[in-house]
Amino acid sequence: MKTTVFSTSPYEKPFLEEGSKKDELELVFQEKSLSKETTHLAEGSQAVSLFTNDDASAEVLEGLQEIGIRYIATRTMGVDHIDID
């Protein structure tokens, strides 16, 4: 599954790459944070991976759905930054 990883820090990239091998994930790394202006960077992916400061408001999530995103993975302890409703 192709997954766009937003807000990627250089230190986490090797760990994500190693972990993706066993699950046969194709990761596309973006240093930019997810926002209304950057949703287009996930085009062609089926999933996105978010970090704490990514915008996961309803508007952004609807934009992701429009381009075919079906799954969201978070690299955080909580989900309070994601509009669950």
C-alpha positions in Angstrom: 0.0 0.0 0.0 1.3 3.4 -0.9 1.4 5.7 2.1 2.3 9.4 2.2 4.2 10.2 5.5 3.7 13.9 6.4 6.0 15.8 8.7 8.8 13.4 8.4 11.9 14.1 10.5 15.3 12.8 9.3 15.8 10.8 12.4 12.6 8.7 12.0 13.0 7.9 8.3 15.3 4.9 8.7 13.0 3.3 11.3 9.9 3.8 9.1 11.7 2.4 6.1 12.8 -0.7 8.0 9.3 -1.2 9.4 7.7 -0.9 6.0 9.7 -3.7 4.5 7.9 -6.5 6.4 4.5 -5.1 5.5 5.5 -4.3 1.9 4.5 -0.6 2.2 5.6 2.0 -0.3 6.3 5.1 1.7 6.5 8.6 0.2 8.1 10.9 2.7 7.1 14.6 3.0 8.9 17.0 5.3 5.9 19.3 4.9 3.0 19.2 7.4 -0.4 18.2 6.3 -2.7 21.1 5.6 -5.4 22.2 3.2 -2.6 23.4 0.9 -0.6 20.2 1.0 -3.3 17.5 0.6 -2.3 17.2 -3.0 1.0 15.7 -2.0 -0.8 12.5 -1.1 -2.3 11.9 -4.5 -1.8 8.3 -5.6 -1.6 7.0 -2.1 -4.2 5.0 -0.3 -3.1 6.1 3.2 -1.4 8.9 5.0 0.7 9.0 8.2 0.3 12.0 10.4 2.3 13.6 13.2 1.2 15.9 16.0 1.2 19.3 14.2 -0.5 18.0 11.1 -3.9 19.5 10.3 -6.5 16.7 10.5 -9.5 19.0 10.6 -12.7 17.9 8.9 -11.9 20.1 5.9 -8.5 18.5 5.3 -9.8 15.0 5.9 -12.5 15.6 3.3 -9.9 16.8 0.9 -7.9 13.6 1.5 -11.0 11.5 0.9 -11.6 13.2 -2.4 -8.2 12.2 -3.7 -8.6 8.6 -2.7 -7.2 8.3 0.8 -8.9 5.6 2.8 -6.6 5.1 5.8 -5.0 7.3 8.4 -2.1 6.2 10.6 -0.9 8.5 13.4 2.6 8.7 14.8 1.4 10.2 18.1 0.3 9.2 21.5 -3.2 10.6 21.1 -5.7 11.5 18.4 -6.9 14.9 19.8 -5.5 16.6 16.6 -7.7 14.5 14.4 -11.4 15.4 13.7 -12.8 12.0 14.6 -16.4 13.0 13.8 
